[in-house]
Amino acid sequence: MDKFNLSRRESLGLAALATGMAAVPAAARAHQPKPAVDFVSTIDFKDPEWNRDTYARIDGDIDPSKEKCGWIKGKAMGVRPNEKVRTLFGVEGFSFVRMKKLEDGSYRRMLREIVFYTDLESGEVLDQWLNPYTGETVKVVPIANDPFNFTISKFQPEGPSYGGLNTDLRERKPFLQDWEYGPNGTMILNTGIDLMYPNALQPGQWPRESAGVMNRVSEHFIYVVEQADVENPALTHIPHIGSWSRITPWLPWMLMGQAEGQINYFTHFQTIPEGVEGLPAHLVKAARAMDEKWLSAPTEDYGPSLSSLEVYAREQTPAPVPEGWEPPKAPPAPEPFAPNKK
């Protein structure tokens, strides 16, 4: 995974946010009884088993009788040549994760997640959206992944297969992550993935939804945790805050076709210890209207695990193509500036 190093100012800013990230202070959590689940809690950045167990404790709760709820919120920006970056809509959602420990000490992570697109002013979930690039009102399709599962082991995970579309598999290496110590008793974990694989929405079948034959996506995460929690042998889940950034082609429901440009997500996330009760009411209402299942983690392993593009290809139908339609064009490049003459 590519490294993503924080500046001193960024580290201090995240550490300040971490002050209130947990419902129970670290000092109180340290006196909880030792759980039945065994894991490595002594910090060793070079130990694949410590990295495995610590990441599993962040990503979920390794007590299989419990589920971990996470909340995410931010904005999505449109990027085109020859114009300013444009904020398009909000991004807000949640996930539920359950961990199942396997015989070899690995963890099977089982997740449901739903992420809505929201109005920039009201924060309400969008059903329709006026695309400023095309002037067309389009139906909004949320990110709704059920499930998105993978195994956390002593070895680096292979890249997601996305139903067999991604065949760029990684060499089998020990699971060592990009850790660093932050200020005020914090630790910072950076993870990320950069992919380019065949698009589930091929232009011939999906002319208005498809950004091209290949799909290029980068996702990067920053987690901030308290060192005392990492070292706590009684804590099966490590509360955290963090940020998620994503670079992706135009979303298919924007009906941009192969127009120049891309979407950039900038979000923050955190653990929600109270579960459903701690989530924003408008998100719970919107998810429940789709299906009650979104308000809990899977209890068993099933699949396939697909990205939002593959889900879109399975659940949506190609939009009609109006006569003479073309993808929107970015503004022309400005003329060169004449040098100042004295």
Disulfide bonds with the S-S distance in Angstrom:
none
